[in-house]
């Protein structure tokens, strides 16, 4: 009898109407790859929410199994780096967009896309971090590469109650930064302080059209929001500061001015997590295993199961999810 597993499949009809179904699949139906993995845990990111709800054009091949993150155990490999029994993590590389993703019991992937699961983490730990947390770490590394240090001054984190933002708050505070957390959820203020934020500001202070140059308020920033929020963060960054840009929850536009760049000499640092080269990924996961407080990681994450994925996807797009969602697949 052929082994089967459940998967979430998003499809489109000729009129481009999207449907989401739970289906039974066999390994023969998976796409090409040289490593087969038993998916033990995954997560629901904002991008996954967009893919399942169809509210933005994330999926670029139809039909598609969404899910851009997974952690699991290698079942079979013809790739020289991996063997059966290895514990691995996958983030990005177009998985869940152009290649069948993580919302299934099994995945078949290119071995070059994988990194080893750090010994400190379980599969669920790794998915409590996920692409959001890994992106937060890449953002912190970008600020450090630009010469930013805790003694440079405060750092602002936008979308602080979300996946990227909450991990960024936890990481930066652990590294000694004074963290200003911007959020649209005032009820989460105490939680953000527990993660390490020293000050909470309402996202309304940053989300509307502002001045080309504002009062200097922070030396650095991690922005997962884009649009007017990013423009206002840049306008309030102090001389010689830097802002890491890694998301677009408010929009892809940047309705700002060159004034912060040419009058204050600040830097805007682009952070890409999807196609980041493997050495950068390995360093980010090494840093996460060293710098992320396990107690804070547990505080950031809530758990669901396979049957809860679609509901979580809808909630995350509507702004109804705090922190990270871990999906146990066993």
N, C-alpha and C positions, 0 to 999 in steps of 0.2 A: 504493500500500500504506500502510495506517494505521500510524503510528509507535506502538510499544508500549514499555513499560518495566516493570521488575520492581518489586514492592512487597511489603512484609510486611503481611498483613491478619489482624487478630484478629477472631474471630467468636464468637457464642454460639448454641447451639441452644435449643429451647423449655424444656429442663431447666436452662438457664443453665450448661451445660458449655462451657468456653472452648476454642477451637482456634486455632492459629497456622499460617498457610500463606504460602508464597511464591507470588505470582500474577503473571500478565502483565496489565497494564492499558493502556488507551488514554487519551489526554487527555480524551476525551468522558466518561469515567467519574469524573473529578475533581469535587469540590464547587465551589460558586460562588466567584468571586473575580475581581478585576480585574487581577491580575498573575500570569503564568505564569513559573516559575523552574526552570531546570535545577539540580538539587541536586548540588553538587560535594562537599560534606562535611557530615556530621552527627556526632552523638555519642550515647553511651548514658548517660543520667542514671539516678539511682535511681528517679525517677518512671517512666521508660521501662521499667526492669526490672519494676516493679510492674505496669505495663500489659500487658507481654508474658507474665509469669508468672501474672497474675490474682490475686496475693496481696493486693491492696488495690483498692478500686473507683475506679481512676483513669479508666478509659474510661467515658464517659457517653453515647455514641452507638454503635450497632452496625450493621454491622461498622465497623472503624476501622483506619486506617493509623497506628500509633504514631509517636513521634518529635517531641519538643517544640522541637528546635533544628535550624536548618539555615543553611548559607551557600552562596550560589550566584550565578548570573548570570541576569538578567531576559531571558526569551525574547520575551515579548509583554506589553504593558501598555496599559490604557485609563485608568490612574490618572495624574493630573496630575503627580505627583512623580517617577514612574519611567519609564524608557524602556529599550528593548532594549539589552543590553550592560552595564547598571548592575550593580555588585557589591553584594549585599545580605546582611543577617543577619536571622534571625527567632528570637526567644526568646518562648515562652509564648503568651499570648492564647487559650488553650484548644486550640491546635493539638496534635494527637495525643491529644486527649481528646474534643472535640466536633466538630473539623474535621480532615479528613485531614492527616496529619503528614508528617514528614521521611524516614521509612524507605521511600522510593520515588525513582525516578529523576527525577520531576518533581513539583512542587507548584503548586497554584493558590491564591493567598492574597489577602486584603484588603491593599491597598497601605499602609493606615494602620498596619498591624502591623510594617512593615519599617523597619530603620535601615540607613544606608550602612555597608558594610564599611570600617573605618578603613584608610587607605592603608598603614599600617605592617604590617597583617596579611594573610596569605593566608587562603583559605577554611579550610584545615586549622588555622591558628593560631586563628582565631575559634572553631572547634569544640573546640580544646584548652581554650579558655576556657568556651564554652557557657553554658547557664543557670546551671550551678554557679558558674563564675567570675564571671559577671555578678551573680549573687546575692551572692557574697562582696564584690564591689565596692560593691553597694548597702548591704551591712551596714557596711562601713568608712565609707561616706558618712553613714549614720545615726548612727554613733558620733561622727563629726566634727560633724554638725549638733547633737548633744546637748552639744557643748563638750568632748568627750574628745580629748586629745592625747597623744603619746608621753610627755610629761613628767608626765601624770596618774598614771602607774604602769603595771605590767604588764597585758597583755591575755591572756585565756585563749581558746583556740580548741578547741571540742569536735569530735569526729569528724574529727580533724586529718588522718587518712590518706585521707579521702574527697575527693570533688570540690570541694565548697564549702570544706571545711577546709584542704585543701592550698593552694588559691589564696589563701585568707584569710591563711594563715601567710606565704606569699611576699609578698603585698601589704603586710601590716602590718610585717613586718621591713624591707622596702624603704623604708617611710615612717618608720622610726626607732623603732618600738615594740619593747619587750622582750616576746617572745611565749612563752607557756606552751602547749604543745601536748598535748592530751589524746587518747589513742588506745588502742584495744584490741589494737594490733598492735606489740608491743615490738620486733619485728624491723625495723620501719620507723623506729626512732629516729634512726639516722644520716642517713637520707634526709630526715627532718623537720628535723634540724639543718642539713643542706645547704640546705634551703629558707629557713632563717632562724630556726628555733625556738631559744630559749635554754635551755629546760627542757622535759623530757618527763615527763608524769605518766600513770599507768595509768588508763584510763577507769573501772576498778573503784572508784577513790577517789570518783567522782561518781555512779555509776549505781545505787546502792542508796539506800534511804530514809535521809535525814540529819536534822540538827538544823534547827529553824526559822531559827536564826542561827548562823553559824560564824565561825571566825577569818577576819579580812580577809586575802585573798590576792592579789587583783587589782583594778584600777580599772575594767576593762571586759571585755567578753566578746563572742564571736561563737559562737552556739550553733545547730547544725544537728541536734540530737538530741532535745530536748524531754524530757518526763516527769521522772523523778527527777534526771536529769543537769542539766536547766535549773534545777530547784528548788535543787540544791546549788550551782550556779554563782551564782545570785542570793544565796544565803545567805552566800557567801564574798566577795561584792563589797564593796569598801570604800566609805566614806561618800561620797555624791554621785556614785557611779559609774553606769555604764549598761551594759546587755547587749542586743545585737541578736539577736533570735530569728528564725530563717529556715528551720527544718526540724523534722522529727519522726521521725527514724530510730528512736528508742527508743519513741516513742508520742506521742499527741496530748494526753495528760493533763498537768496541771501540779500535782502533789501537794505544794505548798509552803505558805508562810505569808505573811501581809502584813508580817511583822516586818522584812524588809529594806527595804521601801518606807517604812514609817512610823517606823522607828528609825534608818535610815541614809540615807533620802532618795534611794534609787537609782531608776533608770528602766529599765523594760522596753520595748524598742523593737521593734515588729513590722515585719518586712521582707517585703513581697510583691513577687515578681518577675514573676508571671504577667500581672497587669493594670496594672503600673506605667505611668504616663503617659509619653508619648514624650519630653518634655524631660528627664525623669529618666533614661530609657534612653540618650539621646544623651550626657548627662553621664557616665554610668557607662562607656560605651564610650570616651569621650574620655579618662577617667581611666585606664582599662585600657591604652590605647595609650601613655600617658605613664608610668604607675607600675609596670607589671608587667615584671620583668626577663625578657628573651627566653630567657636560659639556664635560668632557673627554670621558665619555661613549657614548654620542651622536656623538662625533667626530670619534670614533672608528667604528661605525656601519653604514652600508648602507642597504637599504631595497629592497626586491623583493617580489614576490608572488609565489603561488604554481607553476605557469607555468614557473617561472624562476629558479626552483631548479636544473634541469639537466644542464642548461647552467652554473650556478654558480659552480656546482660540477666539471665540466670540467676545468673551469678557476682556481679554487683554487688549483687543482693538478698541473696545469701548472705555478703556482706562479703569477697568474694574479689578485689576490684579495688582497686588502689592508684591514687589520683589520678584522672586523666581518660582516657577512651577516645575516640579520634578515629576516625571511620569515613570512609575515602576512598571516594567513590561512583563515580568515573570508572573 
